[in-house]
Amino acid sequence: MSPTGGETGNKNIKLLARLENWTETDGTGLAFDSSTMFRLSDNAFRSPDAAWIQLSRWNALTDEEKKTFPPLCPDFKDKAIAFS
């Protein structure tokens, strides 16, 4: 994906800051940025602009699954980008 312009970059950082602030306050999950790739159950790969996963689902993954592309669909995702 090509780089964003200034206005979009500013909107993205605000979205991620708010998501992380809420995540820290809520304490029930983890937030992820657009660099995180997820492997879905149909073996499709997606990299959403922002994502959130319940801690119980994250903790059910193995250490290796957490280090690579987590094999799950986030509980919250914004504009998933498809990679083939």
LINZILIN-V978194 format. One line per field, one symbol per residue. burial: b if it has 24 or more other C-alpha atoms within 12 Angstrom, else e. A space follows every 10 residues. Layout:
burial->???
This chain:
burial->eeeeeeeeee eeeeebeebb eeeeeeeebb bbbbebbbbe eeeebbbbbb bbbeeeebee eeeeeeeebb bbbbeebeeb eeee
